[in-house]
Amino acid sequence: MKDINIPKVLKAFCIYAVVLFISYAISYMLKLSFPKFPVPAPLVGLVLLYASLEFKLVKVDDIDGFSGVLIGLIGFLFVPSGVSIMVSLDILKAEGLQLITIIILSTIIMLLSVAWTTQLVFKYLTKEHGDLHLDNVKGED
């Protein structure tokens, strides 16, 4: 049987569709198993796509072109969420200060936790591999 030359974008679309389908199935099963701890399907999809790239099940070249198309459409993809915010302006008026406070606090907590984790990783890597410099990074000439 001859190899069928599938266009690159169609192949990438199929890869994304399979990952999305599997992530929705896993998310649904987790929701049934743990109803008080729902896991969003996009999060599961990101983990699946990362794992498939890391374990070389999918090549970056296979999904690169379609990724650019999706990034180009990102503004259009956020229009529904923007419309739903505009519909909920009365909620924003009533709870706006609390929402802004939560957003600011969660951003600060996230930044501090990332900084702390990065500091721990650098301490560990320095202890394991000595002084870290850009010259010591593999792959650079």
C-alpha positions, 0 to 999 in steps of 0.5 A, spaced: 500 500 500 502 506 498 504 512 503 498 517 503 501 524 503 497 527 508 497 535 508 501 538 514 495 542 517 490 536 516 495 532 520 496 537 525 489 538 526 488 530 527 493 530 532 490 536 536 483 533 535 485 526 538 488 529 544 482 534 545 478 528 545 482 523 549 482 529 554 475 530 554 474 523 556 479 523 561 476 529 564 469 526 564 471 520 567 475 524 573 469 528 574 465 522 575 470 519 580 471 525 583 465 530 583 468 535 588 475 535 584 473 536 577 479 537 572 478 541 566 479 538 559 484 543 557 489 542 562 488 535 561 490 536 554 496 540 555 499 535 559 497 530 554 500 534 548 506 535 553 507 528 554 506 526 547 512 531 545 516 529 551 516 521 549 517 523 542 510 520 540 508 527 536 514 531 533 514 538 534 514 539 526 508 535 525 504 540 529 508 547 528 504 550 522 497 549 525 499 551 532 501 558 528 494 558 525 491 557 532 495 563 535 493 567 530 486 566 532 487 567 539 483 573 539 477 571 536 477 565 540 476 569 546 470 573 544 465 569 547 468 570 554 469 577 553 461 577 551 459 573 557 463 578 561 459 584 558 453 580 560 455 580 567 456 587 568 451 587 574 455 582 578 462 585 576 459 592 579 457 588 586 463 584 586 468 587 583 472 590 588 473 583 591 474 580 584 480 585 583 483 583 590 483 576 589 486 577 582 492 581 585 493 576 591 493 570 587 498 573 582 502 575 588 502 568 590 503 565 584 509 570 582 512 568 589 511 561 589 514 561 582 520 565 584 521 560 590 521 554 586 526 557 581 530 558 587 530 551 589 531 548 583 537 553 581 540 551 588 539 544 587 542 544 580 548 548 583 549 543 588 549 537 583 552 540 577 557 546 580 557 553 577 551 554 572 553 558 566 550 559 559 557 556 557 556 550 560 549 549 557 549 543 552 548 544 545 551 551 544 558 552 540 
